[in-house]
Amino acid sequence: MPDDTSARAGGEGDGSQEAGTHPDRARADGPHAAPAGAEAPAPRAAPARAEGAGGDAPQAGPHATPAGAEGRADGSPEADTHPDRAYAGDPHAAPAAGRPEADRLHKAPAPAPGSGDANRRQQPAATAPDPGYPNSDVPAPSDRPLAPSADGKGPAPQRPEPRGGLLMGRPFGVPVYVAPSWFLVAALITWVFGGQLERVLPELGAARYLVSLFFAVAFYASVLVHELAHTVAALRFKLPVRRIQLQFFGGVSEIEKEAETPGREFVLAFVGPLLSLVLAGVFYAAAQTVEPGTVPGVLLAGLMISNLIVAAFNLLPGLPLDGGRMLRAVVWKITGKPMKGTIAAAWVGRALAVSVLIGLPLLTQSGALGTDAADNVGMDTVLDALLAAILAAIIWTGAGNSLRMARLREHLPELRARALTRRAVPVETDTPLSEALRRANAAGARALVVVDADGQPLSLVREAAIVGVPEHRRPWVAVSGLAQDLTDGMRVSAELSGEELLDALRATPATEYLVVEETGEIYGVLSAADVERAFVKAMARPS
């Protein structure tokens, strides 16, 4: 069955070199320190303003962003003249002479997470579920344990475990879920197979439905073995597997990364159909030891045929089927370019979807699949056409998703934390918001970091919270009341890029992150909204 690989992005900025040399990032004493005595550059268009947690997008999705944003730019003259409004409306206002506070921020080493002012009012940043896995439950920051450091020195962060129905177990450490749709298909198999048993074994009576239910469970156990073959191969190649899910039309192994070589890709795809063929042989051998007209004989024959169908269907050479991944590996090997393999296998998959849509009802109608030929249109014909339409839709959309995921991975390296980081200024916990915004605009900064008396960072002021404070109240609102306490998971390395950056952001959903150098020095603040916009911009460019 198809292997689903997820990935996902979120935030603003383009990953270009120009971003790294922007006037806002001119380095004086620290990487993002405000330039002392710098002349004011020409004002730029105001960036989009984060509005809080983001939403979800298709696995694409895969493999998406912990927090999204809606952009707004305030281009009014008032935004350029009023100190408080300039931060919200024009964060890139021309910097004035550098301030000692800005320099001190970038000289301070990153400390262990602090609790902050004892009187601080806790306002956790909005969180969002992992969009690549829509069913995941992400706990609120106050409820989840602190994630390990994402600065590149600690262990890899543990992302929230995805959910996908009823948890059945953890073979090889990989959770196996049964989706709610499985119960629907189990009931359908029980009903259809029960009708077959009524003709073959009429003496069973109503007990035939118990036998049919056992067949449905045994068949999906065979599908699980098929998916476990993919999982074991992936783990053997050191590819992380997020989960296995049994659903309406079979199973999905969610392998988080692509194989590094075409040979491994071929093996990873082939082991699933191979195990289904092995199971078909085992059931055939077992059927030879029992009477053909008995319940065990009928069950074993049905399981043999069903596994042969699973193997044959998955060997069809089109994405998202296993045969499509094998074709992709072959083209990849010949051309040396995985993207060309994906394009070829995806278009073959789309052609296959059209063939299924048209050919399956015709084959059934003609009796080529072992059924009696029908001259009139009845309920069976309608059901065959409906089944063909569903299968074709699954194959077509799967092929399209494979193309989108390939483009996503191609553009992921363009997302670099260092290029997307905003300059920040430090403010102490009791600083009024209006004064903090004045300092930010004077330094040409777009973020605020709350520090203690020694200049050690305690929390990040949330941009969405700033927007929610009316202008006339800002002189009486302390920045500590608008800040999110720093946890280890909210500290990310300035060297992160691509999928590693997205993994770090997904592990601790938040709207802003403190970016640090390998030495522990603070580099600036990364907004999840900036990452999302950078990703959208990169995806808009042709491959």
N, C-alpha and C positions, 0 to 999 in steps of 0.2 A: 504494500500500500504506500501511498505517497508519504514522504518524510517532510514535515513542515518545519522550516527554519525561520525563526522570528527575529526581528530586529526592529529598532524603532528610534525615532529621533525627536528632539524637541528643542526650540529657541531661536535667536536672531544672529545676524552678522554673516558675512561671507567668509569663507575660509581662505581668502586670497592673501597674497603677500602684502597687498596694500594695507590690509587691516593691521598688520604688524608694525607699519610705519606711520600710522595715523598720528596727527599732532597731539591727540589726547594721550598717546602712549609715549611721548618723548621722555626719555629716561634722564633724570638728573641724578639724584642720589640713589633712589631705589628704582625698581623696574617700572612702577606706575606712579612715581612721585611727581607732584606738581612741579613744573619747571619754575625755578626761581628767576624772577625778572623777565620772564618770556614775554615777547610781544604777542598781542592778541591776534590769533588767526581769524580768518573770516568765519562768521557764524555759519553753521550747517543746519540742514533740515533736522527737525526734532525726531528722535527715534520713537518707535512704537512703545507704548507704556504697558507693562504687564498688568493684567487685571485679576490674576489669581490662578487657580488650578486649571489645568487643561483637561481635555477629554481624551477620547479613545479613537483609534483608527484601525482599519483592517489589517494578522500576521502577517500583518506584514509585516507580519506583518508581522511576518514576521512578524524579525526581529525587530521605538517610539518614545513620547517624552513624558517625564514625570509631571511636568507642569507646563501648561500652555499659556497663551496670552492673546489679547486683542490689542492691536496697535492703534495708537492715536497720536497725532502730532498737532501741537498747538502753535500755529504760525502767527498768532496775533502779536501786535507790537507790545501789548501789555506783558506778554510772556518774556519779552527781551529786557524789560525795564524793571519788573518787580522781582526782588531776590527770591521770594518763596516760590513764585510761579515759574521762574526760569528753570528750576530743577525738573519740575513736572512737564513743562512745555518745551524747554530747550536745554536738555542736559549737556549739550555741546556748546554752551555759551562760551565766549572768548575768555580764557583764563587770565586772571590778573597775576600780580606778583605771587610767587610761591609762598606757602605758609608753613611754619614749623610743624603744625599738626599733620600736614600731609606727608612731610618727610619722615616724621616719627613712625607713621603707620608702616612704612616699608622697611624700616630698620628693625622693627620688633620681631623677634622670632615667634613662631607659632607655638603657643602653650598648649597644655592639656585643656580639654573643654572646661570652662568655668561656669559657675552657677550664676554669676552676674550679681546685680544689686539685689539685696534681700527684699526690697520693696517693689521690684519689677513686676509688672502685670504680664503674665504669660499669655502670648497670643501665637499659637503654633501656625506655621505656614500651611496653606491649603495643600492637600495631597490629592493625587489622582491615581486610579488603578493603572496597572501596567497595560498600556494600550495594545501591545502585541498580544496580550492574553486577557481578553476582555473579562473573563470570569475571575480574575485574581482579586483577592481581598487584601488591600493594603491598610494596615492599622494606622491610626493617627500617630503623630510623632510622640505624643505623650504616653502612648501605650506600647510602642515597639521598643525593643532593646537597641542600644547604641550599635550602629554598624561599625565594623572595623574600618580603619583609616583607609581613605582612597588616595593617599598621597604617594602611593607607589612603594611604601616601605613596609606596610602591614600586610596581613593576609587579604586575599581577594574578598570584596564585600559580598555578603549573602543577600541576594534579592528576595523579595517576598515570594513564597512558593505559589505557583499558579493553581487555581482550582478548575475543575472541569467536570463536576458531577460527584458520584459516589466513589470514595477512595477504596480500592480493593486490596491493595498491598504495595510493597516496594521491592520487587525483584531486582537484584543488582543495584539497589539503592535508588531506583527510578520509580516515582509514584505512578501507579496505574489507576486511571479513573474510568468509570462507566458513565457516559453522558446520558441525560434523560431520554434522548432520542433512541437509545438502545432499547429501552423497554417497549417503545412503539414497534420497532422492527422485530423484536422478539415475539410480540403478540402477532404480528403479521406472519412470521415464519411458522408459528404454532398453528395458526388458522390454515395456511396453505398446505403445510406438510400433513396436518391432520386430515385434510380432504384427500390427499394422496393415500394415506394409510387406510381410509375407509374403503377404498377400492382394493388395496392389496391385502389388508388384514381386517376384514369386516367384523370378525369375532371380537375385536378389542372393544367395540362400543365407544362409550364416552372416555374410556381410558386412553384412547388414541391421542387425546390432547395432552395428556401427561407425557406420553412418549415424544410427541412433537415438541413440547417445551424442553425436554431433555436434549433433543437434537439441536434446538436453537442455542442452548447454552454450550453444548459441545462444539458446535460450529464456531461460535465466537471465541471459545478457548483455542481453537486452531488459528483464528485470526490473531489472537494474542501471541501465540508462538511465532507467527510470521513477524509481528512487530518486535518481539524480543530478539529475533535474529538481527534486525537492523540495529537494535539498541546495543547488543553485545559487540557487534562489529564497530559501532561508533565509539564505544568505550575503549575498545582495543586500540583504536586510532587516536585516543585521547581527545575525542570530541564530546563535549558535555551534552547530555540528554535531559531536557527539562521535565518531560512527562510522556506517558503513553496514554492515549485516550481511545476508548472503544465507543463508536458512535453509529449513526444510522447506516452508513454504507461502508462499514468496516472499521479500520483502526488507523491512527496517525501517531507516528513517533516524532516528537518535536526535538530535532537535533539542532542545537543552537549555532553551530558553525559549519562552514563548508569544508569538505575534504581538501587536503593540501595538494593532492596529485590526482590526475585522471584515473590512475590505477586504483587508488583507494576509493574514489567515487564509484567506480564500476563495481568493486567488491561490495561496498556498502549498499548499493541498490540491488545487487543480484542475490544476496543471501536470503532476502525475504521470500521471493518466489521459489528459491531452491528448497527452503524448509517446507513450503507448502507442497512441493512435489514429493519430498521425503514423507510427509504426513500422509499424502495420498497413497504412496506405496505401502506404508505401515497399515493403513485401514484396509487396503486391498488384501494384504497378506492375512490380516486378522479375519477378513470375511471368508477366506477359504476354509477356515476351521469351524464354521458354523453352518447351519442349514439356511439356504437362501430365503425360504418363505417365513422365517421367524422374525421376531422383533429385533434381536441382535443383528441378524443378517441384513435387514432393511436399514437399520441405523448405520451399520458400517459401510454399506454400499452408498448411502446418502452422503456420509462424511467423506468418502473417497471422491465422489463426483464433485462435491462442493469445493474441496481443496484443489482439485484439478482446475476448476473454473477460476478460483482465486489466483492460482499461479499463471494460468493462461491470460487472464485479464490484465494482471499486473505486468506481464512481459510485453504488452503492446507498446510500441516505440514512440511514446508521446508523453510529455509532461502533463500532469504531475505524477504519472504512474512510474513504477520502478523501471520499466522498460525505457521510459523517456529519460530517466537519469542515466541509464546505461548508454543510450544514444548520445546524450550530452557528453559523457566521459570519452566516448570514441571520437567525437568531433573535436573536443578539447585536446585530445592526444594528437590528432592529425594537424590541427591548426596552431596549437600552442596557446590558444586564447579561450578561456572558459566562457566568456560572454558570447562568443560565436556558437559554442555548444549549446548554451541556454536558448539562444534565439532559434536555432535549428530545431531543437527538441520541442520548444514551445509551439512553433508553427505546425509541426507534425501532430502535436497534441490537439491543436484546434481543428486540423483536418480530420483527425480521429473522432472528435466530438461530433462533427457533421456526419461522418460515416455511421456512427452509432445511432444518431437521431433518425436517419433515413433507413439504414440497413437492418437494424434489429427488428422493427415491425414487419418488414418485407420478408425476412428470413423466417420469422414465426408464422406469418400468413401462408408462406409456401410450404411449410412443413419441413424445412431443411434442418431445424433444430430438434427433430425427433417427435414433433407434435403433428397431429392430423391437419392437413391443409384445410383452410376455411375459405368458403366462397362468399360468405356474408360477414358484415361487421357486427360483432357481438361484444359482450362485456370483456371477454378475454383479449380481443383486439384493442379495445380502449385501454385496458390495463398495460398491455405490452407497449403501446405508444406512450403512455404516461411514464413507464419505467425508462424507456429509451430517452425521453425528454429530460428526466431527472439526471440520468447518467451523463448525457451530453452536456448538460449545464454544469455538472461538477467538473468534468474534464476541461471544458472551455474556461471556466473561471480559474481552475487550478493552473492552467497553462499561462493565463494572464498574470496571475499572482507570482508565478515563477519568474516571469520577465521583470515585473516590478521589483522583486527582491534582488534580482541580479543587478539592476540599475542602482538600487539602494546601496549594495555592497561596493559597487564601483565608485560611488560618490562619498562613502563614509570617510575615507582618509582626508577629505577636505575639511572636516570638522576638527578644529584644533583648539584646545582650551586656551592656549596662550593668545591666539589671534582674536578670540571672542570675548576675552576678559575685559570688564569695565574698570576704569580707574576708580579708586575709592578714597575717601578721606575718613580719618578717625574722629569720633566724637565721644565724649564721656557720657555716662548714663543719664545725668540730669540735664543735659544740654537741651534747650528748647528746640522744637522742630524747625522753627523759622530761622534760628541761628545756624543750625546744622545745614539747612538748605543754602543759606548765604555762603557758608564756607565751601560747600560743594561747587556752587557756581563760580566762586572766585578761583577755585583750583581747576575748573574745567572737568570736574569729576561727575560720575553718574551713579555712585553708590555710596552708602554710609556704613561704616563698621563701628559698632559700639565697643569701646575699650575701657579698661579700668585705669586707675591712677598711674600705673606703670606702663601704660600703652599696650597692654596685652589684650587681644581681641576676645570679646565675650559673646557677641551676637551680631546679627546682620539685620539692618532695618529693611523691612519688606517694602518694595516699591508700591504694591497694591495698597498697603496700609497708609502710605503717604498720600496717595490719591484720595483716599476716603476721608481725610481730615480737612474740614473747611478752612479756607485761608485765614479767616478771622480768629480761629482757635489755635493756629499753629504756634503762636508765641507762648501759649500756656500748656502745650502738650510736650512731654519729655520724650526723647527718641527711644528710651528704654521700653516705653509702653507700646511701641510699634515694631519691636525687634523680635526675631526668632533666635533662641539660644543656639549656639553652635554645638553640634555633635561631631564625632569623628567622621561620620559619613558625609557631613557637609563640608569637609575639607578635601579638596581634590588637587591633584598635582597639575602644575602648569604644563607638564610634558604629555598629558593624556591627549589622545586624539582618536577619531573613528569609533570603532565598536567598543574599545576600552573606556572611552569617555562616556558613551551612552550607558554602558553597564554600571559605571560609577554613579551616574545620575539616577538610574532606575533603582539602584539598591537603596537609596534614601531620597524619596520624592520630596522636593522642596521647590520654592520659586527662585532662591538665590543660593549660591555656594561660595565659600571662601577658597580662593585659588592660591596655592602656596608653591614656592620653589622647592627643589630637592633638599636645600639647606634648611628649610623651615621658614624662610622669609616669606612675607606676604606679598603676593603679586597683584591681587585685586579681587574683584567679585565677578562671578559668572552667573548670568541670568539664564534660567531655563528657557525663557521666551526668546532670548537671543540665539540659543542653539537651535530652537525650532525654526526660526526664520532663516537661519543660515542653511539648514537642511532643505527647506522648501526651495530656496534659491538655487542650491546646488542641483537638486533634482530637476529643476526647470531647464537646466542646461543640457544640450544633447550629449549623448554618450560618446 
